[in-house]
Amino acid sequence: MKIGILGYGNLGRGVESAIRQNADMELTAILTRRNPADVKPQTEGVKVYSVDDIEQLKGQIDVLVLCGGSATDLPEQTPEYAKYFNVIDSFDTHARIPEHFANVDKVAKENGHVALISCGWDPGMFSLMRLYGSAVLPEGEDYTFWGKGVSQGHSDAIRRVKGVKNGKQYTIPVESALEAVRSGSNPELTTRQKHTRECFVVAEEGADLKQIENDIKTMPNYFDQYDTTVHFITEEELQRDHAGIPHGGFVFRTGVTGFNKENKHVIEYSLKLDSNPEFTSSVILSFARAINRLSNEGVSGCKTVFDIAPAYLSPLSADELRAHML
């Protein structure tokens, strides 16, 4: 499989790294909105192109991995580049997924390509676990917890507060809430009861620390519904202790079976990730393999993780899967 990468940030570099672990894939091209001469890939011999020259690569890439952001990049890029290639993205604005799907599906079908949207761990792997759990235990409840990990959106929000020079925010599941779910008691949990938020802030010299803390804790849609702790640290401490991008979380399905609903069951799926973008990249490449196979079968249109048979993700043959994994 010939893979192209559009966008060479954290996710793009993660995709480049993950390709090395997949013997059936090779990196063919990197496309960037920056000056191509300023992008230095780790893979020897890979050419870097301006995104303005993307059409000249038509026919040379089996799957183009789109590594832009969900806010403004992917709503435009995914339908645009589905004209020329099979594409895959990690669009994660949950409320806009149906709209994004419709826009991409139309273009992909018109041009005979396969596109897969919203691929990663949530949406993605967590989405599959929610589907499996609710199908197996139809009478029950879903619970999703995120963390402990860095929320890049919330970190960006605290960096925009007046007087903040730099900062990072961690989302942390509340342990008592996790245990209540694991008990099978189907608790009703508020937003505040499920997660806490912890902020590590580098303040500008002379800034009002109490005002910064208040502005963060009362920020609508980000922190006002959570118990939030703000720590003030130096830039050196931030770089030393908080340079990584870890994340993870839990998906639960609790339910009952039996004629009298006397038996309780708990399904738990968890992730503990040292690098959010590198794990996301690994998920994306397994689904890139799947959409390349679908394309070779003559399929077209937009897909999600729900539409992909598990066997299409693996480099192993059907015989090998039955012999070793079933």
Residue pairs with C-beta under 8 A, 6 or more apart in sequence:
1 24
1 25
1 26
1 62
1 63
1 288
1 289
1 292
2 26
2 28
2 60
2 61
2 62
2 63
3 15
3 19
3 25
3 26
3 27
3 28
3 61
3 62
3 63
3 64
3 65
3 285
3 288
4 27
4 28
4 29
4 30
4 31
4 57
4 60
4 61
4 63
4 64
4 65
4 85
5 12
5 15
5 16
5 27
5 29
5 30
5 31
5 64
5 65
5 67
6 12
6 30
6 31
6 32
6 51
6 54
6 64
6 65
6 66
6 67
6 68
6 77
6 81
7 31
7 32
7 33
7 66
7 67
7 68
7 73
8 16
8 30
8 32
8 34
8 39
8 41
8 48
8 67
9 67
10 245
10 277
11 67
11 90
11 277
11 280
11 281
12 30
12 65
12 67
13 42
13 277
14 275
14 277
14 278
14 279
14 280
14 281
14 282
15 65
15 67
15 281
15 284
15 285
16 27
16 30
16 41
16 42
16 43
17 42
17 278
17 281
18 278
18 281
18 282
18 284
18 285
19 25
19 26
19 27
19 43
19 285
20 43
21 282
22 285
22 289
22 315
23 315
24 289
24 315
25 285
25 288
25 289
27 41
27 43
27 46
28 46
28 57
28 60
28 61
29 46
29 47
29 48
29 49
29 57
29 60
29 61
30 39
30 41
30 46
30 47
30 48
30 49
31 48
31 49
31 50
31 51
31 53
31 54
31 57
32 39
32 48
32 49
32 50
32 51
33 50
33 51
35 50
36 48
36 49
36 50
37 48
39 48
41 48
49 56
49 57
54 81
54 84
55 84
57 84
57 85
58 84
58 85
61 85
62 86
62 292
62 295
63 85
63 86
63 87
63 88
63 288
63 291
63 292
64 81
64 84
64 85
64 86
64 87
64 88
65 87
65 88
65 89
65 284
65 285
65 288
66 73
66 74
66 77
66 78
66 81
66 87
66 88
66 89
66 90
67 90
68 74
68 77
68 89
70 90
70 91
70 92
70 93
71 93
74 89
74 90
74 91
74 100
74 117
75 91
75 96
75 100
75 103
77 89
78 87
78 89
78 91
78 100
78 103
78 104
78 115
78 117
79 103
79 104
79 106
79 107
80 107
81 87
82 104
82 107
82 108
82 111
82 113
82 115
82 302
83 107
83 110
83 111
83 113
84 111
84 113
85 113
86 113
86 114
86 115
86 291
86 292
86 295
87 104
87 108
87 113
87 115
87 116
88 115
88 116
88 117
88 119
88 284
88 287
88 288
88 291
89 115
89 116
89 117
89 118
89 119
90 118
90 119
90 120
90 124
90 280
90 284
91 97
91 100
91 117
91 118
91 123
92 118
92 120
92 122
92 123
93 100
94 123
97 117
97 118
97 123
97 304
100 117
100 118
101 117
101 302
101 304
104 115
104 117
104 302
105 115
105 301
105 302
107 115
108 114
108 115
108 300
108 301
108 302
109 300
109 301
109 302
111 300
112 300
113 295
113 300
114 291
114 292
114 294
114 295
114 299
114 300
114 301
114 303
115 291
115 301
115 302
115 303
116 287
116 288
116 290
116 291
116 302
116 303
116 304
116 305
116 308
117 302
117 303
117 304
118 124
118 127
118 304
118 305
119 283
119 284
119 287
119 304
119 305
120 280
120 283
120 284
121 249
121 271
121 273
121 279
121 280
121 283
122 144
122 146
122 249
123 304
123 305
124 280
124 283
124 305
125 269
125 271
125 283
125 305
126 144
126 249
126 251
126 269
127 304
127 305
127 306
128 305
128 306
129 251
129 253
129 267
129 269
130 142
130 144
130 251
130 253
131 306
132 253
132 267
133 140
133 142
133 251
133 252
133 253
133 255
133 267
134 140
134 142
134 253
136 253
136 255
136 267
137 253
137 254
137 255
137 256
137 257
137 265
137 267
138 255
139 255
139 256
139 257
139 261
140 186
140 253
140 254
140 255
140 256
140 265
141 186
141 253
141 254
141 255
142 251
142 252
142 253
143 181
143 189
143 250
143 251
143 252
143 253
143 254
144 249
144 250
144 251
144 252
145 173
145 177
145 178
145 194
145 195
145 249
145 250
145 251
145 252
146 171
146 173
146 195
146 247
146 248
146 249
147 170
147 171
147 172
147 173
147 195
147 247
147 248
147 249
148 170
148 171
148 172
148 173
148 246
148 248
149 170
149 171
149 245
149 246
149 247
149 248
149 249
149 273
149 276
150 168
150 169
150 170
150 171
150 242
150 244
150 245
150 246
150 247
150 276
151 169
151 170
151 171
151 197
152 245
152 276
154 169
154 171
154 197
154 222
154 223
155 167
155 168
155 169
157 169
157 219
157 222
158 164
158 167
158 168
158 169
158 199
158 201
158 216
159 166
159 167
161 212
161 215
161 216
161 219
162 207
162 211
162 212
162 215
163 203
163 204
163 207
163 208
163 211
163 212
164 201
164 202
164 203
164 204
164 207
164 212
165 202
165 203
165 204
165 235
166 201
166 202
166 235
166 238
167 199
167 200
167 201
167 202
167 238
168 199
168 200
168 238
168 242
169 197
169 198
169 199
169 200
170 197
170 198
170 199
170 200
171 195
171 196
171 197
172 195
172 196
172 197
172 198
173 194
173 195
173 249
173 250
174 193
174 194
174 195
174 196
177 187
177 189
177 193
177 194
178 250
180 187
180 189
181 187
181 189
181 252
181 254
181 266
182 252
182 266
182 268
184 254
184 264
184 265
184 266
186 254
191 225
191 226
192 225
192 226
192 227
195 226
196 226
196 227
196 228
196 229
197 223
197 226
197 227
197 228
197 229
198 228
198 229
198 231
199 216
199 228
199 229
199 230
199 231
200 231
200 233
200 237
200 238
200 241
200 242
201 212
201 216
201 230
201 231
201 232
201 233
202 232
202 233
202 234
202 235
202 238
203 209
203 212
203 232
209 232
212 230
213 230
216 223
216 228
216 230
217 223
217 224
217 228
217 230
218 224
233 241
244 274
244 275
245 275
245 276
245 277
246 273
246 274
246 275
246 276
247 271
247 273
247 276
247 279
248 270
248 271
248 272
248 273
249 270
249 271
250 268
250 269
250 270
250 271
251 268
251 269
251 270
252 266
252 267
252 268
252 269
253 266
253 267
254 264
254 265
254 266
254 267
255 264
255 265
256 262
256 263
256 264
256 265
257 263
257 265
271 279
273 279
286 313
286 314
287 305
287 308
287 313
289 312
289 313
289 314
289 315
290 308
290 309
290 312
290 313
291 303
291 308
293 312
294 303
294 312
311 318
311 321
314 321
316 324
316 325
